[in-house]
Amino acid sequence: MTPSPLLDELRAIVGGDHVLTEGDLTAWEQDWRRRRKGKALAVVRPANTQEVAAVVRACAATSTAIIPQGGNTGLSVGATPDDSGTQIILSLARMNRIRAIDRDNLTVTVEAGCILQALQEYADKEGLLFPLSLAAEGSCTLGGNLGTNAGGTQVVRYGNTRELCLGLEVVTPQGEVWNGLSGLRKDNTGYDLRHLFIGSEGTLGVITAATMKLFPKPVADLTAWAAVPSMEAAVRLLGLAHQNLGASLTGFEVMGQFALSLVVRHMPQLRVPFAGMTDAPYCVLLENADSESEAHARARFEHLLEVALEDGCVLDAVVAESLAQAHELWHIRESIPLAQAEEGLNIKHDISIAASRIPAFVEHADALLQREIPGVRLVNFGHLGDGNLHYNVQAPEGDNGKTFLCEQEARVNQLVYDAVARFDGSFSAEHGVGQLKVHELERYEPPVALAMMRAIKQAIDPQGLMNPGCVLSKP
């Protein structure tokens, strides 16, 4: 064991087995995408809020930086230490309990280290729904979801993680505990501290628990897959879906044919509807959750598709006839990032633009990138229902992905993000800023907003010990 008074104190707080300093710590020290690998002084794994507070106090007393970490599934390098070997990774993985459920209030209080899928399954067993759903749900944690204000596939109906949270428990950078787990839906007593910590990516404190909303389970869930002739048609279909389905529209995903062709190429066992349909450059995946009956849901869904076919915004469509078929359709959508990884290294973007302006953005950005980098391949897919695209860029056919990434990433990012700004969008919709996009925040965020962010950071974390270099550049 490394001799250190701080490490000795941390071992006394959480137990020697839960202060990791030796062996391979790559699982904690390297981000999920393998973009960066740091070196931590130790990985510390507390078991409860009191231990988190004691660890933070010990680190504050020695001016030791803390990197809060959940499932380490983030895509913006938001939970990775630097290479100094002086920072503590504070893993919340052991804090995974579901503390309480209030069925009458439709809330559940959960610790930050709880795996998202475990919370979904718990709610399901209770006959209720926790609607946050994303590709990493089998390994990401609620604390990470809150820290990045994660989105996912059902934002169109239920909102981001922020909208699902009614209260937080947070350990401050001074090691004090703020208990805001009331679960109230109305509370106008001063500044809303809850919203300050959600989306702050561990830079203002450590979220240790949260009170989250639950919902009645829908009686029926139906899924449809539609081929559309253009992005404009996809947006028109979205409007018809809102008009005909109302609040029962829970998911609306768009997928470009090139993105789907990668699934066909690398996962041939998956049967992709309308793959390669030449007059349908995009496909849309819709989900309809009905509270009345399956017959009612199917009738509304089929009516929507009839209207859309008559309108011309849908060329062909299939409705899943079973839950298994619905899962297969969603599995295709969720397999796009994996298929893209199989194709080679790529440049990822997580952007948001008003849905009404997405067709014009795509037309502009596609032409711009093809002109500036001939042969570049565009993997465009995402949550059209809430204006969030994963507008990813793949190297030209035959090019070395690693070389392309090294030589073109900065240029591609500026081209894409300048285009996003031109259409009044955001360069980060649901993945957070992390360390990866700090310079983009400084480039595209108004100076007044940056000044307020820095003032908040300085007021709450004057030592600058909470996840330094994440979101905001180091002073």
C-alpha positions in Angstrom: 0.0 0.0 0.0 1.2 3.5 -0.8 2.3 5.3 2.4 0.2 8.5 2.8 -1.6 10.1 5.7 -4.5 10.9 3.4 -4.8 7.3 2.2 -4.6 6.1 5.7 -7.5 8.3 6.7 -9.5 7.2 3.7 -8.9 3.6 4.6 -10.1 4.3 8.1 -13.3 5.9 6.7 -14.3 3.3 4.1 -12.2 0.3 4.9 -8.9 -0.8 3.4 -10.5 -3.1 0.8 -12.3 0.0 -0.7 -9.3 2.2 -1.2 -7.8 0.9 -4.4 -4.2 2.0 -5.3 -2.6 -1.2 -6.7 -3.2 -3.3 -9.7 -5.0 -2.4 -12.9 -7.3 0.5 -12.3 -8.1 1.1 -16.0 -11.8 0.4 -15.4 -11.9 3.7 -13.4 -9.0 5.6 -14.8 -10.0 5.4 -18.5 -13.2 6.7 -20.0 -15.7 4.4 -21.8 -14.7 5.5 -25.3 -11.0 5.2 -24.5 -10.4 8.8 -25.4 -8.3 9.5 -22.3 -6.6 7.6 -19.6 -5.4 9.2 -16.4 -3.7 8.2 -13.2 -5.5 8.5 -9.8 -4.0 8.5 -6.4 -6.7 6.0 -5.4 -10.1 4.8 -6.2 -12.3 5.3 -3.1 -15.6 3.4 -2.7 -17.8 4.6 0.1 -20.8 2.7 1.3 -23.1 5.5 2.5 -23.6 9.2 2.5 -21.8 9.7 5.8 -18.7 8.0 4.4 -18.9 10.2 1.3 -19.0 13.3 3.5 -16.0 12.1 5.5 -14.0 11.4 2.4 -14.8 14.8 1.0 -13.8 16.5 4.2 -10.5 14.6 4.3 -9.8 15.6 0.7 -10.7 19.2 1.3 -8.4 19.4 4.3 -5.5 18.3 2.0 -6.6 20.2 -1.1 -7.0 16.9 -3.0 -9.2 17.0 -6.1 -12.1 14.6 -6.3 -13.5 13.0 -9.5 -17.1 11.6 -8.7 -17.8 8.5 -10.8 -20.8 6.3 -11.4 -20.9 3.6 -14.0 -18.2 5.4 -16.1 -20.2 5.1 -19.2 -20.1 8.8 -20.2 -19.3 9.9 -23.7 -17.6 13.3 -23.0 -14.8 12.3 -20.6 -16.6 13.7 -17.6 -15.3 11.3 -14.9 -11.7 10.7 -15.8 -8.7 11.9 -13.6 -5.7 13.7 -15.1 -2.3 12.0 -15.3 -0.9 13.7 -12.2 -1.6 10.7 -9.8 -2.8 13.2 -7.2 -6.6 13.0 -7.7 -9.1 10.7 -5.9 -11.8 8.9 -8.0 -14.8 8.7 -5.7 -16.8 5.7 -7.0 -20.5 5.6 -5.9 -20.9 2.0 -7.1 -21.5 0.6 -3.6 -24.2 3.1 -2.9 -26.9 1.2 -4.9 -29.8 0.8 -2.6 -33.4 1.8 -3.3 -34.3 3.4 0.0 -38.0 3.9 -0.2 -41.0 4.0 -2.5 -44.1 6.2 -2.0 -46.8 4.7 -4.2 -49.4 7.4 -3.4 -46.9 10.2 -4.2 -45.6 8.2 -7.2 -42.0 8.6 -6.1 -39.0 6.5 -5.3 -35.9 7.4 -3.4 -32.7 5.9 -4.8 -29.0 6.0 -4.1 -26.7 7.5 -6.8 -24.9 4.2 -7.5 -28.1 2.3 -8.4 -27.9 0.9 -12.0 -30.6 2.5 -14.1 -31.9 -0.9 -15.3 -32.2 -2.1 -11.7 -34.4 0.9 -11.0 -36.5 0.2 -14.1 -37.0 -3.4 -13.0 -37.9 -2.4 -9.4 -40.5 0.0 -10.6 -41.9 -2.7 -13.0 -42.2 -5.2 -10.2 -44.2 -2.6 -8.2 -46.5 -2.2 -11.2 -45.2 1.2 -12.0 -42.9 2.8 -14.6 -39.6 4.6 -14.4 -39.3 5.9 -18.0 -35.7 7.0 -18.4 -34.3 4.6 -21.0 -30.9 4.7 -22.8 -28.5 2.4 -24.4 -26.2 2.2 -21.4 -29.0 1.4 -18.9 -27.5 -1.9 -18.0 -24.3 -0.2 -16.6 -24.9 3.5 -16.1 -26.0 4.8 -12.7 -28.7 7.2 -11.6 -26.0 9.6 -10.2 -24.4 9.8 -13.6 -27.7 10.2 -15.3 -28.4 13.2 -13.0 -24.9 14.6 -13.3 -25.2 14.8 -17.1 -29.0 15.3 -17.2 -29.3 12.3 -19.5 -32.0 12.1 -22.1 -32.6 8.8 -24.0 -35.5 7.6 -26.1 -38.6 8.7 -24.1 -37.8 12.4 -23.6 -40.6 13.4 -26.0 -43.1 12.2 -23.4 -41.4 12.3 -20.0 -38.5 14.8 -20.4 -34.8 14.5 -19.5 -33.6 13.2 -16.1 -34.1 16.8 -14.8 -37.8 16.6 -15.3 -38.0 13.2 -13.5 -36.2 14.4 -10.4 -38.1 15.9 -7.4 -35.3 16.0 -4.8 -31.6 15.4 -4.2 -29.2 14.5 -1.4 -25.8 16.1 -2.1 -22.5 16.3 -0.3 -21.0 19.7 -0.8 -17.3 20.4 -1.6 -16.8 21.2 2.2 -18.2 17.7 3.2 -21.6 18.9 4.4 -24.8 17.1 3.5 -27.7 18.8 1.9 -30.9 16.7 2.3 -33.4 17.9 -0.3 -35.2 14.5 -0.7 -38.7 15.9 0.1 -40.3 14.6 -3.1 -42.5 17.8 -3.3 -43.9 18.8 -6.7 -44.4 22.3 -5.5 -41.7 24.1 -3.5 -40.9 27.7 -4.2 -38.7 28.4 -1.1 -35.8 30.3 -2.7 -33.4 29.2 -5.4 -33.9 25.7 -6.8 -30.7 24.0 -5.7 -31.8 20.7 -7.2 -31.6 22.1 -10.7 -28.2 23.6 -10.0 -26.7 20.2 -9.3 -28.4 18.3 -12.0 -26.3 18.6 -15.1 -23.3 20.0 -13.3 -21.3 16.8 -13.9 -19.9 16.5 -10.4 -18.3 20.0 -10.5 -20.4 21.4 -7.6 -20.8 18.5 -5.3 -21.5 14.8 -5.0 -25.0 13.6 -5.6 -25.6 10.7 -3.3 -29.3 10.0 -3.6 -32.4 11.3 -5.4 -36.2 11.2 -5.2 -37.5 10.4 -8.7 -40.9 10.4 -10.3 -42.8 7.2 -11.1 -45.7 6.8 -13.5 -48.5 4.3 -13.9 -47.6 1.6 -16.3 -49.3 1.9 -19.7 -51.8 -0.8 -20.6 -50.3 -1.1 -24.1 -47.0 -0.3 -25.8 -46.9 -0.4 -29.6 -44.0 0.2 -31.9 -44.0 1.1 -35.6 -41.2 1.5 -38.2 -41.8 3.8 -41.1 -39.9 4.7 -44.2 -39.9 8.4 -45.1 -38.9 10.2 -48.2 -36.9 13.1 -46.5 -36.1 14.7 -43.2 -38.8 17.2 -43.9 -41.3 14.3 -44.1 -40.0 12.9 -40.8 -40.7 16.3 -39.1 -44.1 16.4 -40.7 -44.8 12.9 -39.4 -43.7 14.1 -36.0 -46.4 16.8 -36.1 -49.0 14.3 -37.2 -48.0 12.0 -34.3 -48.4 14.7 -31.8 -51.8 15.6 -33.3 -53.1 12.1 -33.4 -51.4 10.4 -30.4 -51.0 13.3 -28.0 -49.3 12.4 -24.7 -49.3 8.7 -25.7 -46.4 9.4 -28.1 -43.4 8.3 -26.0 -40.7 7.7 -28.6 -39.8 9.2 -32.0 -36.4 8.2 -33.5 -35.0 9.0 -36.9 -32.3 6.9 -38.6 -30.5 7.6 -41.9 -30.1 4.7 -44.3 -26.3 4.8 -44.1 -26.5 4.4 -40.4 -28.9 1.4 -40.9 -26.6 0.0 -43.6 -23.8 -0.3 -41.0 -26.2 -2.4 -38.9 -26.9 -4.6 -41.9 -23.2 -4.9 -42.7 -21.9 -5.7 -39.2 -25.0 -7.4 -37.6 -26.5 -9.4 -40.4 -28.6 -11.4 -37.9 -30.8 -8.3 -37.4 -33.6 -7.8 -40.0 -33.8 -4.1 -40.8 -37.1 -3.1 -42.3 -36.9 -1.2 -45.6 -33.1 -1.4 -45.7 -31.6 0.2 -48.8 -35.0 1.5 -49.9 -33.7 4.1 -52.5 -36.6 6.5 -52.2 -36.5 6.5 -48.4 -33.3 8.1 -47.1 -34.6 7.9 -43.6 -36.6 5.6 -41.3 -38.5 6.6 -38.2 -39.2 4.5 -35.1 -42.3 5.5 -33.2 -43.6 4.3 -29.8 -47.2 4.7 -28.6 -48.0 4.0 -24.9 -51.7 3.9 -24.3 -53.5 3.9 -20.9 -56.8 2.5 -22.2 -56.3 -0.8 -24.1 -54.2 -2.4 -26.8 -57.1 -2.3 -29.2 -57.5 1.5 -28.6 -53.7 2.0 -29.0 -53.6 0.0 -32.3 -56.6 1.8 -33.7 -55.0 5.2 -33.0 -51.6 4.0 -34.3 -53.1 2.6 -37.5 -55.1 5.8 -38.1 -52.0 7.9 -37.7 -50.1 5.8 -40.3 -53.1 5.9 -42.7 -53.1 9.7 -42.4 -49.3 9.8 -42.9 -49.5 7.5 -46.0 -52.2 9.8 -47.5 -50.0 12.8 -46.7 -47.0 11.3 -48.4 -44.7 11.7 -45.4 -44.6 7.9 -45.0 -43.9 5.6 -47.9 -44.3 2.3 -46.1 -44.6 1.2 -42.5 -44.8 -1.9 -40.2 -46.4 -2.2 -36.8 -44.8 -4.7 -34.4 -47.3 -7.5 -33.8 -45.7 -8.6 -30.5 -43.5 -7.4 -27.7 -40.7 -9.5 -29.1 -41.0 -7.8 -32.5 -41.0 -4.4 -30.8 -37.8 -5.3 -28.9 -36.2 -6.3 -32.2 -37.0 -3.0 -33.8 -35.6 -1.0 -30.8 -32.6 -3.3 -30.8 -31.8 -2.2 -34.4 -31.9 1.4 -33.4 -29.7 0.8 -30.3 -27.2 -1.2 -32.4 -26.3 1.8 -34.6 -23.5 3.0 -32.3 -22.0 -0.5 -32.0 -22.2 -1.0 -35.8 -20.5 2.3 -36.3 -17.7 1.3 -33.9 -17.3 -1.9 -35.9 -16.9 0.2 -39.1 -14.0 2.1 -37.5 -13.2 5.2 -35.4 -15.5 8.1 -36.0 -16.2 11.6 -34.8 -19.3 11.8 -32.6 -21.7 14.7 -32.2 -24.6 15.1 -29.7 -26.4 18.2 -31.0 -29.9 19.7 -30.5 -31.8 22.0 -32.8 -35.4 22.9 -32.9 -37.2 20.1 -34.7 -38.6 22.5 -37.2 -35.1 23.6 -38.3 -33.5 20.2 -38.4 -34.2 19.5 -42.1 -32.5 22.8 -43.1 -29.6 22.1 -40.8 -29.0 18.6 -42.2 -29.2 19.9 -45.8 -26.6 22.6 -45.0 -24.3 20.4 -42.9 -24.3 17.5 -45.3 -23.4 19.7 -48.2 -20.7 21.5 -46.3 -19.0 18.4 -45.0 -19.1 16.7 -48.4 -17.6 19.7 -50.0 -14.9 20.2 -47.4 -14.0 16.5 -47.0 -14.9 14.6 -50.2 -16.1 11.1 -49.5 -16.9 11.6 -45.9 -19.8 9.4 -44.6 -22.5 10.8 -42.4 -24.1 8.6 -39.7 -27.2 10.6 -38.8 -29.6 9.3 -36.2 -31.2 10.3 -33.0 -34.2 11.5 -31.0 -36.0 13.7 -33.5 -39.0 14.0 -31.1 -36.9 16.3 -28.9 -34.6 17.7 -31.5 -31.5 15.7 -30.6 -29.4 14.3 -33.4 -26.2 12.1 -33.1 -24.7 13.6 -36.2 -21.6 11.5 -36.5 -18.9 11.6 -39.1 -17.2 8.4 -40.5 -14.0 8.5 -42.5 -14.3 8.0 -46.3 -14.4 4.4 -47.4 -11.0 2.8 -47.2 -9.4 5.5 -45.1 -7.7 4.7 -41.8 -10.1 5.8 -39.1 -7.3 6.6 -36.6 -5.5 8.9 -39.1 -8.8 10.5 -40.0 -9.6 11.2 -36.4 -6.2 12.7 -35.7 -6.1 14.8 -38.8 -9.8 15.9 -39.1 -11.5 15.9 -35.7 -10.9 19.5 -34.8 -11.8 20.7 -38.3 -15.0 18.5 -38.5 -16.1 19.6 -35.0 -15.8 23.3 -35.9 -17.7 22.8 -39.2 -20.5 21.0 -37.4 -20.7 23.2 -34.3 -20.5 26.4 -36.4 -23.5 25.0 -38.4 -25.3 24.2 -35.2 -24.8 27.7 -33.9 -26.0 29.1 -37.2 -29.3 27.3 -36.6 -29.5 28.4 -32.9 -28.8 24.9 -31.6 -26.6 23.4 -28.9 -23.4 21.3 -29.3 -24.3 19.2 -26.3 -27.8 17.8 -26.0 -27.6 14.9 -23.5 -24.0 13.7 -23.2 -22.7 16.7 -21.2 -19.6 18.8 -21.7 -17.1 16.8 -19.7 -13.5 17.5 -20.5 -13.9 16.8 -24.2 -16.0 19.9 -25.0 -14.7 22.5 -22.6 -13.3 24.6 -25.4 -16.5 24.4 -27.3 -18.4 25.8 -24.3 -16.0 28.7 -24.2 -16.3 29.3 -27.9 -20.1 29.0 -28.3 -21.6 30.0 -24.9 -22.2 33.8 -24.4 -19.6 35.5 -22.2 -22.3 36.6 -19.7 -23.4 32.9 -19.2 -19.8 31.8 -18.8 -19.2 34.5 -16.2 -22.2 33.4 -14.2 -21.1 29.7 -14.4 -17.7 30.6 -13.1 -19.2 32.7 -10.3 -21.4 29.8 -9.2 -18.4 27.4 -9.3 -16.3 29.8 -7.2 -19.0 30.3 -4.7 -19.8 26.7 -4.1 -16.3 25.1 -4.7 -13.8 27.9 -3.9 -10.9 25.4 -3.7 -11.8 24.1 -7.2 -11.5 20.5 -6.0 -14.7 19.0 -7.6 -13.9 17.4 -10.9 -11.5 20.2 -12.0 -11.2 20.7 -15.8 -14.7 19.3 -16.4 -17.3 21.7 -17.9 -15.2 24.8 -17.2 -11.5 25.1 -17.9 -9.2 25.2 -14.9 -8.6 28.8 -13.7 
